[in-house]
Amino acid sequence: MAQAKLSADLQALQDRLGHAFADPRLLRRAVTHASMSGPGREDNQRLEFLGDRVLGLVMAEALLRADRKASEGQLAPRYNALVRKETCADVAREVGLGEALKLGRSEQMSGGRRKLALLGDAMEAVIAAVYLDAGFEVAQTLILRLWGDRIGSVEDDAKDAKTALQEWAQGRGLPPPVYAVIERTGPDHAPVFTIEAQLSTGEAAQATAPAKRQAEQAAAKALLDRLD
């Protein structure tokens, strides 16, 4: 009966998450942005606060298990790479969380379903909703499944890609890489940038993202992957 209370978009999200909520109100609240809150309708900010802590505990434990010899100095950047808003937003995009967000008109008009901060916050809120609905072990299983290979490859992701590319160039006596805006599309309130990272030797790689800094990081990582 609980499942019938979910709207079609929330039912689809629940299916993609792989967790059937005993209390569908938790999922509904997790996807409700503050711009849609009102009497009788709670937003996801308090859930976001809790979900951030649940995610942090799961990732800290996973990293300790994955590398029993790593020092705190090695673990900290790996942890930050796994729990940062960009990573949460990436996971949110993979499960189509943006399609289910409940947003006020102003946020809808400004491209809120694609905003990194809104997606990251909502992903944390969904984690909290699962935790409150079914407990820590179920939330832990969900997180580890959704984060997937990110945990195993986090050592490569922990270093800032632009910094890593600059160090690669300097180590070979080359000048720092240059970042060029190849294209800017979309409306002013929701632009999309295509950035090319270029080395003086001619190697280059492009990436597209809704934020210039994010596109630069992605382009730098793409070029590093190509060089490796």
C-alpha positions as CSV (number, residue, x, y, z in Angstrom):
1,M,0.0,0.0,0.0
2,A,2.9,2.4,0.8
3,Q,4.1,2.1,-2.8
4,A,0.8,3.3,-4.2
5,K,1.3,6.6,-2.4
6,L,4.3,7.5,-4.5
7,S,3.9,9.7,-7.5
8,A,5.2,8.3,-10.8
9,D,8.5,10.3,-10.7
10,L,9.2,9.2,-7.1
11,Q,8.3,5.6,-7.9
12,A,10.8,5.7,-10.7
13,L,13.5,7.2,-8.5
14,Q,12.8,4.6,-5.8
15,D,13.3,1.8,-8.4
16,R,16.6,3.4,-9.6
17,L,17.8,3.6,-6.0
18,G,16.9,0.0,-5.3
19,H,15.2,0.7,-2.0
20,A,11.5,0.3,-1.4
21,F,10.6,2.8,1.3
22,A,8.4,1.7,4.2
23,D,7.6,5.3,4.7
24,P,7.3,7.1,1.3
25,R,7.0,10.4,3.1
26,L,10.8,10.3,3.8
27,L,11.6,10.1,0.1
28,R,9.1,12.8,-0.8
29,R,10.7,15.1,1.9
30,A,14.3,14.2,0.7
31,V,13.5,15.6,-2.8
32,T,11.7,18.7,-1.6
33,H,13.8,21.9,-2.0
34,A,13.4,24.8,0.4
35,S,11.8,26.8,-2.4
36,M,8.9,24.4,-2.3
37,S,8.5,24.1,1.5
38,G,5.4,25.4,3.3
39,P,2.7,24.5,5.8
40,G,2.5,20.7,5.9
41,R,5.4,20.3,3.5
42,E,8.9,19.9,5.0
43,D,12.0,20.6,2.9
44,N,15.2,18.4,2.8
45,Q,17.6,20.6,4.7
46,R,17.5,18.7,8.0
47,L,17.8,15.4,6.1
48,E,20.8,16.8,4.2
49,F,22.5,17.5,7.5
50,L,22.0,14.0,8.7
51,G,22.8,12.4,5.3
52,D,26.2,14.1,5.2
53,R,27.1,12.5,8.5
54,V,25.9,9.0,7.4
55,L,27.8,9.3,4.1
56,G,30.9,10.4,6.0
57,L,30.9,7.5,8.4
58,V,30.4,5.0,5.6
59,M,33.2,6.4,3.5
60,A,35.6,6.7,6.4
61,E,35.0,3.0,7.3
62,A,35.3,1.9,3.7
63,L,38.6,3.7,3.2
64,L,40.1,2.2,6.4
65,R,39.1,-1.3,5.2
66,A,40.4,-0.6,1.7
67,D,43.9,0.4,2.8
68,R,44.9,-0.8,6.2
69,K,48.4,0.9,6.0
70,A,47.3,4.4,4.9
71,S,48.1,7.3,7.2
72,E,45.6,9.9,8.2
73,G,47.4,12.3,5.8
74,Q,46.7,9.9,2.9
75,L,43.2,9.1,3.9
76,A,42.0,12.7,4.4
77,P,42.1,13.7,0.7
78,R,40.6,10.4,-0.4
79,Y,37.7,11.0,2.0
80,N,37.2,14.5,0.8
81,A,37.1,13.3,-2.8
82,L,34.4,10.8,-2.0
83,V,32.1,13.1,0.1
84,R,32.4,16.4,-1.7
85,K,29.4,18.0,-3.3
86,E,30.7,17.3,-6.9
87,T,30.8,13.6,-6.2
88,C,27.4,13.5,-4.6
89,A,26.0,15.5,-7.5
90,D,27.6,13.0,-10.0
91,V,25.9,10.1,-8.2
92,A,22.6,12.1,-8.1
93,R,22.8,12.5,-11.9
94,E,23.4,8.8,-12.4
95,V,20.2,7.9,-10.6
96,G,18.2,10.6,-12.2
97,L,17.6,12.5,-9.0
98,G,17.1,15.8,-10.7
99,E,14.0,14.6,-12.5
100,A,12.3,14.0,-9.2
101,L,13.2,17.2,-7.4
102,K,10.4,19.3,-6.0
103,L,11.4,22.9,-6.8
104,G,9.7,26.3,-6.5
105,R,9.1,28.1,-9.8
106,S,12.1,30.4,-9.4
107,E,14.5,27.4,-9.0
108,Q,12.8,25.6,-11.9
109,M,13.3,28.6,-14.2
110,S,16.9,28.9,-13.2
111,G,17.8,25.3,-14.1
112,G,17.7,24.0,-10.5
113,R,17.4,20.4,-11.6
114,R,21.0,20.6,-13.0
115,K,22.6,22.7,-10.3
116,L,25.5,20.9,-8.6
117,A,24.6,22.2,-5.1
118,L,21.0,21.2,-5.3
119,L,21.8,17.8,-6.6
120,G,24.5,17.2,-4.0
121,D,22.3,18.3,-1.2
122,A,19.4,16.2,-2.4
123,M,21.6,13.1,-2.6
124,E,22.7,13.5,1.0
125,A,19.0,13.9,2.0
126,V,18.1,10.7,0.2
127,I,20.8,8.9,2.1
128,A,19.3,10.2,5.3
129,A,15.9,9.1,4.2
130,V,17.1,5.6,3.6
131,Y,18.9,5.6,7.0
132,L,15.8,6.7,8.8
133,D,13.6,4.3,6.9
134,A,15.6,1.1,7.2
135,G,18.7,1.7,9.4
136,F,22.4,2.1,9.0
137,E,23.3,-1.2,7.3
138,V,20.8,-0.7,4.5
139,A,22.0,2.9,4.0
140,Q,25.6,1.7,4.0
141,T,24.8,-1.0,1.4
142,L,23.0,1.6,-0.8
143,I,25.9,4.1,-0.6
144,L,28.6,1.5,-1.4
145,R,26.6,0.3,-4.4
146,L,25.9,3.8,-5.7
147,W,29.5,5.1,-5.2
148,G,30.8,1.8,-6.7
149,D,34.2,2.0,-8.4
150,R,34.8,5.5,-7.0
151,I,36.0,4.1,-3.8
152,G,38.6,1.8,-5.5
153,S,39.9,4.6,-7.8
154,V,39.8,7.4,-5.2
155,E,43.5,7.6,-4.8
156,D,43.7,9.0,-8.4
157,D,40.7,11.3,-7.8
158,A,41.9,12.7,-4.5
159,K,44.4,15.0,-6.1
160,D,43.0,18.1,-7.8
161,A,43.2,17.4,-11.5
162,K,44.4,20.9,-12.5
163,T,47.2,20.7,-9.9
164,A,48.2,17.2,-11.0
165,L,48.3,18.3,-14.7
166,Q,50.5,21.3,-13.8
167,E,52.8,19.1,-11.8
168,W,53.1,16.7,-14.7
169,A,54.0,19.6,-17.1
170,Q,56.5,21.1,-14.7
171,G,58.1,17.8,-14.1
172,R,58.9,17.7,-17.8
173,G,60.1,21.3,-18.0
174,L,57.0,22.5,-19.8
175,P,55.0,25.7,-19.1
176,P,51.7,25.4,-17.2
177,P,48.7,24.1,-19.2
178,V,46.3,26.7,-20.7
179,Y,42.5,26.4,-20.4
180,A,40.4,27.8,-23.2
181,V,36.7,28.3,-23.4
182,I,35.7,26.5,-26.6
183,E,31.9,27.0,-26.3
184,R,29.4,28.6,-23.9
185,T,25.8,27.5,-24.5
186,G,22.5,27.7,-22.6
187,P,20.7,30.7,-21.1
188,D,22.5,33.1,-18.8
189,H,21.0,31.6,-15.7
190,A,22.1,28.1,-16.6
191,P,25.2,28.2,-18.8
192,V,27.1,25.2,-20.0
193,F,30.8,25.5,-20.7
194,T,33.1,23.4,-23.0
195,I,36.7,23.9,-21.9
196,E,39.9,22.6,-23.5
197,A,43.0,21.9,-21.5
198,Q,46.1,22.5,-23.7
199,L,49.8,21.7,-23.2
200,S,52.5,23.5,-25.1
201,T,53.5,20.3,-26.8
202,G,50.1,20.1,-28.5
203,E,48.2,17.5,-26.4
204,A,44.7,18.7,-25.5
205,A,41.4,17.4,-24.1
206,Q,37.9,18.9,-23.8
207,A,35.1,18.6,-21.2
208,T,31.7,20.1,-20.7
209,A,30.1,21.0,-17.4
210,P,27.6,23.5,-16.0
211,A,30.3,25.4,-14.2
212,K,33.5,26.8,-15.7
213,R,35.7,25.5,-12.8
214,Q,34.1,22.0,-13.0
215,A,34.7,21.9,-16.8
216,E,38.4,22.9,-16.3
217,Q,38.8,20.1,-13.7
218,A,37.2,17.6,-16.0
219,A,39.3,18.6,-19.0
220,A,42.5,18.4,-16.9
221,K,41.5,14.9,-15.8
222,A,40.7,13.8,-19.3
223,L,44.1,15.0,-20.5
224,L,45.8,13.3,-17.7
225,D,44.1,10.1,-18.5
226,R,45.2,10.4,-22.1
227,L,48.8,11.1,-21.1
228,D,48.9,8.2,-18.7
